[in-house]
Amino acid sequence: MSLTLPAGVALPVTASALVLTQQPGNGDNGGQGEDFGKSSPVGFLVLILFLIAVAFLVRSMTKHLKRVPASFDEPPAQDAPEQPEPKVEQAEAVEKPAKDSSTTKAD
């Protein structure tokens, strides 16, 4: 299947395509100097370090996500026997410390 344009549309389309693809002729390359598009080994190293950091972050995230419960709703109350409360008698049986005799008045 090929795309064919009618004759009345083909001329304006090709003319506008030629105008849009031209480089400026006044010496301004739009920031595209001699070294445009070339990368340095340092840039490649930085890119590799970023990829390694992303890999470790993804690994850590998956570990943390495995620990997340399936639902944050509280579990329904079960009919388990309640724990007996501590007896008050045991708390009263603890002796109170005696008063400090070193703070007596001198004669």
C-alpha positions, 0 to 999 in steps of 0.5 A, spaced: 500 500 500 502 506 498 500 513 499 499 518 494 497 525 494 493 529 489 497 533 485 494 540 488 496 537 495 503 534 493 506 541 491 505 545 498 507 539 502 513 538 499 515 545 499 513 546 506 517 539 508 523 542 504 523 549 508 522 545 515 528 541 514 533 546 511 539 549 516 539 556 517 544 559 512 547 565 517 552 561 520 548 559 526 547 552 527 542 552 533 547 550 538 549 544 533 557 545 533 562 540 531 561 536 537 554 535 537 551 528 538 558 525 540 558 523 547 564 522 552 566 516 556 564 520 562 557 521 560 557 513 558 560 511 565 554 516 568 549 513 565 551 506 567 552 508 574 544 511 574 542 504 571 545 500 576 542 505 581 535 504 578 536 496 579 538 497 586 532 501 587 527 497 584 530 491 588 529 494 594 522 496 592 520 489 591 522 487 597 518 492 601 512 491 597 512 483 598 512 485 606 506 489 605 499 486 607 494 484 602 489 488 606 490 494 611 483 492 614 483 490 621 482 482 622 475 481 625 474 479 632 475 472 633 471 468 639 478 467 643 478 467 650 480 473 653 486 474 658 485 475 665 486 481 668 492 482 673 489 481 680 489 487 685 491 483 691 498 482 688 499 489 686 497 491 694 502 486 696 508 490 694 511 493 700 512 501 699 519 503 701 521 506 708 522 513 709 529 515 708 532 516 716 538 520 713 534 526 713 532 527 720 533 534 724 540 534 728 539 536 735 
